[in-house]
Amino acid sequence: MRRPPSSIQSVILFTSKDDSDHWIPTKYEVGSWISLHPGERVLHAQESKRYGGTSLSGAYKARIVEFRVEGLRVSQVRVQHAYMYRQLKLDPAANQIHGACNYLYPSKFEDCVDPNSILGIIVVVHADIGEATRGIRTHKDLLGESLFFYNAFYILPQATGRYGQVVSIPLPPLDSLDWPLPDMATSEAFRSKFRNDILLSMKASTGSRINHLQL
């Protein structure tokens, strides 16, 4: 059998600077969620400028699919684009889905971008987990912390003037390989969930000495 082609799973890119104007090395992996520079022209760039340009609200969002290497450098990064709630083109007569400023909707639209257009890493979790663990933080607060939720897949319109569709993405079962490896964001989400449940059980209106934590 033929040997399968080699692939790059992670790279170190210099996409941001510290307060001393020194470049910061950042590890990017296949599957990482990232924010992207909105560009300078065409309709999407104009839309992004209205919402802050390279800020988290205005930047493009995507998930890394593949690294393409020429020689000893990363020449292109193939990404799967995701859309914010305001960018969805849905039939107003249809039932509207719940969305907020930090909700993302992945799509089948993929293309290659220059690695220099990557702005940084963002954290994206299923909305069932995010809503249960966000506590008193608003969706705007989460947006400022680079934390996004997803709960549906966006099918882009097939022609000009048409509407797109959204398809619900259920929370995967606990034995599914779709779950990421535990990281700081996941651990903090569960810690926050425990804390919120304990505080809720300590309210004076709770008429039981035995309290149950649900996950």
N, C-alpha and C positions, 0 to 999 in steps of 0.2 A: 504494500500500500504506500501511496505517496505520503511524504512527511507533511503535516498540516503547516500552513504558513504561520510564522511568528507574529505576535501582536504585542503592542505596548499597552499595559494596563494602568500605569500611572507615570506622571512626569512632574518635574519641578519647573514651575514657570515664575517669572518675575513680573507680576501684574500690578503691584501697588508699592507705594513708598511710605516710610515712616516719617515722624516729625522732623528728623534730621536730613530728609531728602535722600535716604538710602533705600535701595530696592529691597523688598522683602521676598524671600523665597517661599512659595506656596505650593503644596502638593495637590495636584488634580488627578482624579482617577476616573476610569470609565464608570459611568453612573452618577458622577458628581453633578449636583445642581449648581448652576452658575448664573451670574448676571452678565449681560453683554452690552457693550457700547452701542447706542442706538444708531450710529452712523450720522451722516451729514445731509443726505438727500432722500428723496422719495417720500411717500405718504407716511410710512411708519416712523421715519425720523421726525417729521413734523408733529405727529401725534405725541411722540416721546418728549419733545421740547416743551409741550404744553404742561407736562407733568413732571418737569424737573430734569430732563435730559439724562445725565448719567447717574442721577440719584436712584435709589431702589424703586421708587414709584415710576420713574420714567424709563429705566433701562429695560432692555429685553431680558427674558428669562428662558433658560434652556437646560437640557440635560446632556451630558457628554456621552456620545455613542462610540466614538473611535478617534484615536490619534493617528495622524499621518506624518511620517518622518521621512525627511530627505537628508541623507548624509548623517550628521550628528545633531540635527535640530528638528524641532516640531514645525512642520510647514503649514499644516492645516488641522483643524479640530472639527470633526463631524458632530453636529448637535441636533437634538430633537427639541423643537420650539414649544414653549408653553405660553398660554395667553392669560392675561389678567381678566377679571370679571368685566371690566368696562370695555374690553376689546372684543367680547363675544357678539356676534351678529345673530341674534335669535329672534324668532317670530314673536312679536309682542302679544299676539293672541293666544299663544301657547302658555302652558303653565311655566312660570318662572322658577328657576332654581335659586336656592339660597346662595348668596355670594357676598363677599366682603372685600375690602381693599387688599387683603393679603391672601386671597384665594387664587390658585393657579389651576389652569386646565391644559394638560399636555395634549399634543396633537400628533398626527402622523407626518407633519411637515418637517423634513430634515434637510439640512444643507451644510456646507463647509464654511467655516469662519476663520479669520486670521487669529492666531493665538494672542496677538497683541490687543484684540478687541475684548478679551475677557477682563472683567472688572473685579470679580471675586467670587467666593463661595457663598451660597445661600443654603439654608436648612429648609427642607420640604418634608412634611409629615402628613399622614392621612388625617382628614378633618375629624374623624371619630376620636382619634387620639388627641389632636390639638385642642378641640373644643372642651374635652373633658379635663384637660390639664392647664388651660391658660389662666384659670383663677380670675382675678380682678383685672387682668391686663386686657385692654381693648385690642381690636384688630389693628388699629393704627399703631399702638404700642409695639405689637408683634412685628409689624412692617418695619419699624425703626430698628428692630433687633435682627433683621434679615431672616425672620421665621415665617414660612408660608405653609398654607394648607392646600390639600387637593382632595376632591371627592368625585370628580367626573372627568371624562375624556371628551375633548372638543373635536367634532367632525366639521371641518371647514366647509363653507359654501362651495358648491360645484360650479357656479356661474355668477357673474355680476348681477347684483340685485336680489340674489337668493339668500336664504337664511341657512345658518349652520345648525348643528344639533349637538346635544350633550348626552353622553351615556354614562350612567352612574358607575363608579369604581368601588366595589365593596371592599371592606377591610379584609385582607387575606387571613386565612386561618393561622394559628400560632405555629403550626408545623410546616408552613410554606417557606420556600426559599426566597420568596419576594421580600421577606423581612430583612432589613439591613443588619449587619453586625452591630452589637451594642456600642454606642459611642456616648460622648458627653451629653449631647442633646437628648438622646433617648433616656439616659439615666436621670437627667434633670426633670424630664417630663413625668416619669414615674414618681420621683421624689415629691414633685409638686402635687401630684394626684393624691398621694398619701397624706400630705400636709393639709390639703383642702378638705379631705374627708374627715380627718381628725378634728379640725376646727369646726366643721359643721356638726359633728357629733357632740361637741362640747357646748352647744347652745343651750341656754336655759330652758328652751321650749322642748328639748328632747327628753321624753319621759321614760328613758330606759338606761340602765347601768351597763347594758351589753350593746355594743355598737359593732356593726359589720362594715368592713371596707370592701368595695366592689371594684374589680378590675376586669 
